[in-house]
Amino acid sequence: MSEIVTVLEAGLPGLLADIGELVRAESPSADLASVAGCARVVAGLGTRLTGTAPEWVDGSGRPALRWRFGSGDRVLLLGHFDTVWPVGSLARHPFEVAGGRLTGPGCFDMKAGVVQLFHALSVLDDLDGVSVLLTGDEEIGAPTSRALVEDEARRTGAVLVLEASEGGALKTARKGMSGYELTVAGRAAHAGLEPGKGVNTTTELAHQILALSALADPAAGTTVTPTVAASGTTRNTVPDTARLMVDVRVATAAEQDRVHRAVHGLAPVLDGASLTFSGGPDRPPLPTSASAGLFELARGHYAELGLGPLRGVAVGGASDGNLTAGVGTPTLDGLGAVGGGAHADDEHVVVAELPRRTALVARLVDSLLRGAPAAPGRVTP
């Protein structure tokens, strides 16, 4: 096994201690004070392990942390420190290391990955050309950091995303996502005395749910899923308003555009009903063309490190890697912790994989700094 793996395995107790400190700094996305407190822990960790303090970038009271070493234009390491877990979750799910597993709220998604990132950089002699960007709003769709992520990616030759990995496979493709909200307007009437005078928005909503569901194309990997629905006020009143939320996942930009045009082309079925759609494409797809060169580089290094074969997988979930691929920068995702249970009670990290994946990140960064190509030029989403 490679010397770098041996070094990182020897440093595993320190890596585990750092993960514990970060997991204990609870940071639900909606709690700005907690996110800021966690950012201070991250800043201290990064400063200690790299010798450089970060730049604080304030996004409406929600900090992001950026490090640039030298030019900072060769490789960007990307991650987030916010979680879906509310403050107080540590009481039910304390940070623990037992039976080869590490547990605690946000450990897998993705606080272990943040720590791995800095430990990978700590074993490299020269960081000139490296940038690091860590945000505090990824779990809620990056409302304040999206432009920052995209701008940083545009000036960088390659992006490595330290999101977690279920079963050890790297994320070589991610679906793009769109979100819509439909408002249906009708006319109220008494359901017993004169229902015919009403325009029933529940009935109209049923028609639209079927029409929206028909826009899916399983063969193309396109899903269109009606999710949250509401209509009516009382049992004996023809409802005059209804609301529907729709989740769309697509493998290609062309499919994202097709669905968007089709959604806005829908028309009401009932006379007197009207439809208003809001929303649209949120994250572009991360196609295999964006990750192919980096994945081959990673697979070669993984074998050289004596760690065996490395798998890639396409997934439906989105990350900030979708944004970096969307601006044309080669992007490889899923380089963080190996484990499972993201956002769930069984969230965990496989301890033995921590130094192995950290070594892979270190080797990838070093290789890209030495001029290894990430892809044949920019990529097209």
N, C-alpha and C positions, 0 to 999 in steps of 0.2 A: 504494500500500500504506500502511496505517495507520502513524502515528508510533510507536506502541508496538511494532509489529513491527520497525521500523527501529532503535529503541533496543535491543531485545533481540538483533537480529542483530549490532549493533555490540558487544554484550557476550558474543557467542558464545565467544570464547577463554576468558573467565573461567568460563562455564558448563561448558565442556568440562574445564577444570582441576579444577573442583569435582566433577564426575562421576568423574574419574580418581581423586581422593583417596578418594571413597566406595567405588568399586569395589575399590580396593587394600586397603580395610579389610574383609577377608573375614569373613563372618558367617553360617556355616551354623547353621540353627535349633537344632540339638542341642548346639552348643558355646557354653555360657553365657558363658565368658570372652571369646570372639570377638564374640558378640552385644553384650556390654557395651562392648567396645572400639569397635565400630562405632557404638554409640549415642553415645559421646563425640565421635566425628567428626561425627555428625549434629547433635548439640547445638551444637558449635562453629560449624558451617555456618549453622544457623538463627539463632544469636545474632548472628553477623556480618551476615547479610543483613536481619534484621528489627530489630536493636537490642534484642532481648528474649531473655533466657535461658529455657529451658523448665523446666517442672516434671517431675521424675523420678518416675515411678510404678512402684514395684517389684512385679512379679508373680512371687513365688517365685524371686527371683534373676534374673529376666528383665525388664529395664527397658523401659518405654514412655515416650515423651516427649510432653508436652502443652504447647501454647502457648494462652493465651487472651488476646485483645486486647480490652480494654474488657469489654463484656458477653459477648462470644464466643458469642452465641446466634443469629446470623443465618446463618452458613455454616460448616460443618466441612469442612476438607481432610484427607483420610484416606489413609494409606499404611503401608507396612512396610519395614523395612530388613534383615530376615533373608532368606537365600537357600537354595537347595537344594544349593549347591556346597560341597564339603568344603574345609577349609583345605589349601592347596597347589595349588589349581586354577589360580592365577595363573601357575604355572610352565608349564602347558600352554596356557593361554588368557590371556596378558597383556593388560592394558588397552592398546588401540591405537586410533588414529584414522587411517584410510587409505581412499582411494577412496570418500569420502563416507559411510563407515560407521564406527561406534564399536563396539568389541568388548571383551569381558572378562566374567568370571563375575558374573552378577547385574545386568549393565548394563541389560538390557531389563526384567527382572522383579526389582525395580523401582527400582533405585538412580537411574537417570536421572530417573524421575518424582519422586523425593524432592527432587532438586536443582532440577528445574523448578518444583516447588511454591514453594520459597523464592525463586527468582529472579522468579517471578510476583508474589509479595508485595512484593518489593523495589522494584518500579516503581509501587506504589500509595502515595498520599499519606496515606490514613487507613485503618487496619486495625480500627477499633472495630467489633466484631461478628464478627470472625473467630476461629475455633478451628482448631488443627492437632493431629492425633493421629497419631503414628507408632509402630508396634508392632514387636516382635521375635519374633513367633511365628505370623504369618499362614500361613506355608508348612506348618505342622504343625497347622492347624485352629484357631488362636487359643485354646489351652486356658487360658491365664492372662489374656488380654486381652479375651475375648469380652464379659464384663459391662461392662468399661470402654468398649468400642466402642459397645455398645448404650446405655449410660447417656449417653454424650456425644451420641449421635444424638438421643436423646429430648429433649434440651434445645436442639436446634438446628433451624433452619427448613429447611435443605437440606444435602445432603452431596455433595461432589465427590470422587471417588475417583481417585487418580493412578496406578492400575494401567496397564499398557502396552496398546498397541493394535496388533493385527496389521493391516497394510494401511491404517491411518488411521481405521477405523470406531470410533465410540464404542460402548460396551456398553450398549445400551438395555434388555436383559433378560438375566438369567442364570438357569439352572436351579437349583432347590434340590437338595440332596443328602442322602441317608441312607446309613448304613453298618451292616451287620449281620454278626455272626459266628454261625454255626451249629455246635453241637457235637452229634454223633451218638454215642450209646452203644449198644453191642450185646453180644455174647458171643463170646469167643474159643474156638476149637476147632482141632484138627489138620486141615489142608486135605486130607490124603490119607486118614487113618484114619477120621475121623468128622465130615466137614464139616457134615452135617445137624444136629449138636448146636450149631453156632454160629449167631450172628445177625450177618450180614455187613454191617458199616457202610459198606464201599465200595459195595455194591449199594444200600443205603438212601440213601447220598449221591447216587448217580446219579438215583434217583427224585426227590430233593429239588431237584437242579440243574434237572431238567426242569420241575418244578412252579414253581420260582422264576422261571425264564426265561419261563414262560407268563404271568407277572404283568405283563410289559412291554406297553405300548400305544403303538406307533409313531405312530398318528394323533394321540394326545394329547401326543406328545413324551416319553413315559415310557420309560426304559431300565432294565432290571434285569439286571445283569451279574455272574454268578458269576466270581470272580477267583482267589484263592489257595485251593487244596484240598490236603488231606493225609489219608491213611488207611493203616493197617497198619504192621506192623513187619518181618515176614519173608515170603518168598514162600510158605512152606508153612503159614501160620497164617491162619485166618479172622480178619479184623481186628475188634477190639471197640471202637475209637474212630475218629472221623473229625472233620475240621474244615473249614469252608468260610467264606470271606469273600465278601461280596456288596456291590457298588456300585450305588446307585439314584440316578437323576437324573430330576427332574420339573419341568414347567413351571408347575404350579399347586399351591397348598396342598392343594386337594381331592385331587389325585392322590397327593401325599405321604401324606396320611392314609389313602387307600384302600390303597396298597401296604403301609403299616405294619400296618393291621388284617389284611390278607391274609397277610402273612408270619407274624404271630403266630397265625394260624388254621390253619397247615399242620399236618398230622398224619403220623405215621410210616406207612409202607406195610407193612413187615415186622413180623410178630408178634415181640414181645420187644425191638424197637428203641425208643429214646426220643430226642426232639429237645429241645434247649435253645437258644433264640435270645437274643442280647444285642445291644445297639445300638439305633439308631433314627434319626429325623430329626436332622441335624446343622446344615444351613444351609437356611433357608427360601428360596423362590424370590425373585428380584428381578424383578417383573413389569413390563411396559411401562407400566402405570399409575403406577409409582413414578418413572419417568424421563421421561415424556412432556413435562411442562411444562419441565423443565430442558433436554431435548434441543432443543425448539423455540427456547428462548432461546439455546442454544449455536449452533444452525444460523444464526440471525439474526446473531449476533455474528461468526461465521466469515465470512459473506458481507460484512458491514460492514468487516471487516479486510482485505478484498480477497484472501481465501485460497481462494475457490471453494466448491463444494458440500461438505457434510459428511454422511457416511453413518452410520447406526446399524445395529447387528447384535445378534441374540440368540445367546448362546453357552451351551455346556454346562458350562463351568468355573465354579467358584464363587470368590468373594472376600469380603472383609469388607463389601463393598457389599451382599451378601445380608443380613447382619445388620442394617445400618442400614435397609434397605427393610423388613425383617421387623418392625421396631418402628414402622413407619408413616411414616418420614421420607423425603421425596422425595430420590432418589439417582440420580446420573449417574456412570457408571463408564467407565474406559478413556481418561481424559484425560491420561495420561502419555506416555511415549515412543512413537514410531511405529517399528516394526521387526518382528522376528520371532525364532524360534528359542528361545523360553522353555524353560529347563531342558535345552537341547541344545547340542551343540558349536558350532552355527552361530548362537548367540545374538548379536544385533546391534541397533543403533539407527541409524536414518537421521538423519544429522547435520543436514541441511537442514531437517528438520521440528522440531527442538528449539525454536528461537525462535518458530516459528509456533504450536505447541501451547502453549508457555509464555504467549504473548500471549493465546490463547483463555482460558486459566485466569485470567489477570489480568482480562480483560474480564468474565468470568462473575462473579468475586468482586466486582468493583466494582459491577456491575449488581445483584447480590443485596443488597449493602450499601445501595444506593440505593433498595431497595424493590421490585425486580422480583419478581413472584410465581414461586415454584418449582413450584407445583401448586395446584389448587383445594382447599386444606386438606390434612389428613393423608391418607395412602393406605392402602388395604387390600391386604395381600399376597394 
